[in-house]
Amino acid sequence: SCDNEYFLITCPEYLVIKSHTDILVQEQELNRYEIMHLTSLLIGSNYAQSSNLRENDWFEHDLLVSKIINLYSKYYQLNLNQDRTLYESLLTHLRPTMYRLLNHIPVSDMDYRLIQQQFPKEYDVMKQVLTELNFFTGEQQDQDETALLTLHFKAAINRCEKSNTKKKNILIICSHGYGTSRLLEQQLSDTYDVNVLDCIPFHYLKQYELIQQVDIIVTTIDSL
């Protein structure tokens, strides 16, 4: 359409491709429609950086991303609104997604069923959110695009759950001196995701003030 043609020739991608056609082809020049086609493919890919997208209010991406995250947090019952990585990744993802949908460009090498089977809850919530926001202009929801967005939220959920997991508090009791205790502390910290509260000698255990905070006692003593 004329609107889409105007959009393409005014995109920075079009100007970049046009100024570097000599790199793409050496024997003949690309015509206007060939450059437009390459521009369309580039915009439909996920190459874009979020820093560039903030300057473009196309489809009010900032607002839409916030709505998607807010609704997903509500239905999944996990607050992801403060996840800056999720926000940035969705902002980057949204522009090529919108362009693919408007121009009926399918997602290449994508099978939504794999995502749906592996992350059923995450996928269903994503589907619910997109339906409520009328994200898809057609009668049917694009399941491949839904799956791609699901992956962004699955990564955010993993980050959130990892940050909320309480580290076990470890108390080290050693009978062979301070140096041995510190070596054991270093080995535990390097191998496990734990919080070493302290290294103390056995005779100090009964008067240790933080004993109620200890989850696990690690010792080199045969019996306490």
Phi, psi and omega per residue, in radians:
S1 nan 2.875 -3.137
C2 -1.131 -0.668 3.139
D3 -1.102 -0.764 -3.127
N4 -1.179 -0.658 3.111
E5 -1.103 -0.750 3.119
Y6 -1.112 -0.730 3.126
F7 -1.050 -0.784 -3.088
L8 -1.122 -0.791 -3.061
I9 -1.298 -0.224 3.095
T10 -1.735 -0.025 3.116
C11 -1.330 2.531 3.070
P12 -1.057 -0.517 3.120
E13 -1.081 -0.692 3.136
Y14 -1.083 -0.769 -3.119
L15 -1.149 -0.661 3.122
V16 -1.152 -0.813 3.134
I17 -1.101 -0.736 -3.120
K18 -1.084 -0.649 -3.098
S19 -1.427 -0.120 -3.123
H20 -2.214 0.490 -3.136
T21 -1.108 -0.460 -3.131
D22 -1.150 -0.411 3.093
I23 -1.356 -0.602 -3.076
L24 -1.353 -0.796 3.127
V25 -2.358 2.487 -3.062
Q26 -1.919 -0.489 -3.043
E27 -1.522 -0.524 -3.133
Q28 -2.551 2.759 -3.121
E29 -1.479 2.603 3.047
L30 -1.369 2.431 3.082
N31 -1.488 3.069 -3.042
R32 -1.022 -0.723 -3.070
Y33 -1.289 -0.537 3.058
E34 -1.197 -0.688 3.084
I35 -1.156 -0.680 3.093
M36 -1.100 -0.680 -3.139
H37 -1.150 -0.756 3.088
L38 -1.105 -0.686 3.095
T39 -1.068 -0.751 3.127
S40 -1.070 -0.750 3.121
L41 -1.136 -0.678 -3.119
L42 -1.178 -0.760 3.127
I43 -1.159 -0.607 -3.141
G44 -1.289 -0.190 3.095
S45 -1.532 3.120 -3.124
N46 -1.824 0.640 -3.075
Y47 -1.342 -0.424 -2.876
A48 -1.103 2.635 3.058
Q49 -1.786 2.473 -3.058
S50 -1.118 -0.486 -3.132
S51 -1.110 -0.538 3.107
N52 -1.356 -0.527 -3.057
L53 -1.258 -0.497 -3.095
R54 -1.113 -0.414 -3.131
E55 -1.423 -0.115 -3.091
N56 -2.035 2.086 -3.098
D57 -1.610 0.360 -3.124
W58 -1.009 2.143 -3.121
F59 1.063 0.328 3.100
E60 0.832 1.014 -3.021
H61 -1.016 -0.736 -3.103
D62 -0.984 -0.831 -3.108
L63 -1.162 -0.733 -3.119
L64 -1.125 -0.747 3.113
V65 -1.051 -0.773 3.131
S66 -1.080 -0.701 3.122
K67 -1.141 -0.736 -3.137
I68 -1.093 -0.807 -3.128
I69 -1.136 -0.730 -3.129
N70 -1.099 -0.800 -3.139
L71 -1.183 -0.702 3.129
Y72 -1.099 -0.741 3.110
S73 -1.045 -0.689 -3.125
K74 -1.138 -0.855 -3.061
Y75 -1.368 -0.513 3.102
Y76 -1.482 -0.245 -3.137
Q77 1.070 0.801 3.080
L78 -2.582 2.153 -3.061
N79 -1.327 1.916 3.115
L80 -1.951 0.167 -3.042
N81 -1.158 -0.391 -3.119
Q82 -1.680 0.072 -3.115
D83 -1.405 1.731 -3.097
R84 -1.177 -0.590 3.116
T85 -1.104 -0.734 3.102
L86 -1.094 -0.801 3.141
Y87 -1.025 -0.833 -3.114
E88 -1.143 -0.722 -3.108
S89 -1.184 -0.657 3.096
L90 -1.200 -0.670 3.119
L91 -1.075 -0.710 3.102
T92 -1.204 -0.674 -3.066
H93 -1.276 -0.509 -2.933
L94 -1.212 -0.679 -3.083
R95 -1.069 -0.944 3.086
P96 -1.103 -0.548 3.099
T97 -1.089 -0.856 3.130
M98 -1.061 -0.711 -3.118
Y99 -1.155 -0.743 3.114
R100 -1.059 -0.747 -3.120
L101 -1.141 -0.777 -3.121
L102 -1.143 -0.549 -3.082
N103 -1.881 0.212 3.047
H104 0.960 0.784 3.105
I105 -1.698 2.054 -3.114
P106 -1.255 2.709 3.056
V107 -1.337 2.188 -3.104
S108 -1.394 2.541 3.059
D109 0.947 0.773 -3.107
M110 -2.293 2.262 3.064
D111 -2.208 1.806 -3.041
Y112 -1.043 -0.441 -3.064
R113 -1.111 -0.547 3.106
L114 -1.128 -0.747 3.119
I115 -1.216 -0.724 -3.130
Q116 -1.085 -0.673 -3.135
Q117 -1.311 -0.654 -3.075
Q118 -1.380 -0.636 -3.115
F119 -2.255 1.165 -3.040
P120 -1.068 -0.756 -3.121
K121 -1.153 -0.824 -3.126
E122 -1.061 -0.709 -3.139
Y123 -1.159 -0.777 -3.110
D124 -1.123 -0.685 3.103
V125 -1.148 -0.721 3.108
M126 -1.057 -0.745 3.131
K127 -1.088 -0.731 3.125
Q128 -1.109 -0.747 -3.131
V129 -1.117 -0.828 -3.095
L130 -1.163 -0.594 3.094
T131 -1.156 -0.771 -3.126
E132 -1.118 -0.593 -3.119
L133 -1.523 0.021 -3.067
N134 0.899 0.799 -3.048
F135 -1.130 -0.649 -3.113
F136 -1.683 2.282 -3.075
T137 -1.380 -0.409 -3.136
G138 -1.420 -3.133 -3.118
E139 -1.284 -0.545 -3.104
Q140 -1.909 2.585 3.106
Q141 -1.382 2.359 3.104
D142 -1.343 1.902 -3.017
Q143 -1.279 -0.519 3.093
D144 -1.174 -0.759 3.101
E145 -1.134 -0.659 3.085
T146 -1.071 -0.721 3.136
A147 -1.139 -0.712 3.124
L148 -1.082 -0.760 3.112
L149 -1.158 -0.601 3.103
T150 -1.015 -0.678 -3.119
L151 -1.093 -0.646 3.101
H152 -1.088 -0.730 -3.102
F153 -1.318 -0.578 3.086
K154 -1.095 -0.725 3.099
A155 -1.105 -0.701 3.128
A156 -1.158 -0.683 3.113
I157 -1.102 -0.741 3.112
N158 -1.084 -0.731 3.118
R159 -1.096 -0.748 -3.099
C160 -1.157 -0.779 -3.121
E161 -1.152 -0.635 3.124
K162 -1.164 -0.728 -3.127
S163 -1.230 -0.453 -3.124
N164 -1.536 -0.165 -3.124
T165 -1.293 2.108 -3.116
K166 -1.301 2.218 3.092
K167 -1.234 2.501 3.067
K168 -1.254 2.366 3.097
N169 -1.532 2.152 -3.080
I170 -1.913 2.368 3.006
L171 -2.023 2.187 -3.132
I172 -1.752 2.229 3.081
I173 -2.085 2.148 -3.037
C174 -2.352 2.547 -3.130
S175 -1.883 0.060 -3.034
H176 -1.980 0.439 3.023
G177 1.731 2.890 -3.062
Y178 -1.101 -0.695 -3.099
G179 -1.086 -0.752 3.112
T180 -1.101 -0.709 3.131
S181 -1.090 -0.765 -3.128
R182 -1.175 -0.601 3.082
L183 -1.146 -0.734 3.099
L184 -1.129 -0.701 3.083
E185 -1.034 -0.787 -3.133
Q186 -1.117 -0.721 3.136
Q187 -1.128 -0.710 3.118
L188 -1.151 -0.764 -3.122
S189 -1.143 -0.619 -3.136
D190 -1.296 -0.502 -3.034
T191 -1.678 -0.609 -3.041
Y192 -2.198 2.733 3.101
D193 -1.567 1.379 -3.061
V194 -2.284 2.914 3.092
N195 -2.018 1.920 3.130
V196 -1.430 1.933 -3.105
L197 -1.211 -0.793 -3.040
D198 -2.947 2.856 2.991
C199 -2.108 2.066 -3.056
I200 -2.323 2.742 3.026
P201 -1.350 2.789 -3.056
F202 -1.036 -0.719 -3.064
H203 -1.176 -0.213 -3.128
Y204 -1.633 -0.090 -3.026
L205 -1.064 -0.774 -3.060
K206 -1.112 -0.465 -3.115
Q207 -1.867 0.233 -3.138
Y208 -1.229 2.097 -2.980
E209 -1.249 -0.458 -3.066
L210 -1.728 0.375 -3.041
I211 -1.046 -0.534 -3.131
Q212 -1.214 -0.331 3.139
Q213 -1.576 -0.117 -3.067
V214 -1.393 2.243 3.068
D215 -1.647 -0.697 -3.073
I216 -2.418 2.391 3.016
I217 -1.836 2.209 3.093
V218 -1.971 2.262 -3.092
T219 -2.521 2.728 3.039
T220 -1.705 0.014 3.133
I221 -1.461 2.376 -3.093
D222 -1.040 -0.733 -3.135
S223 -2.562 2.462 3.128
L224 -1.749 nan nan
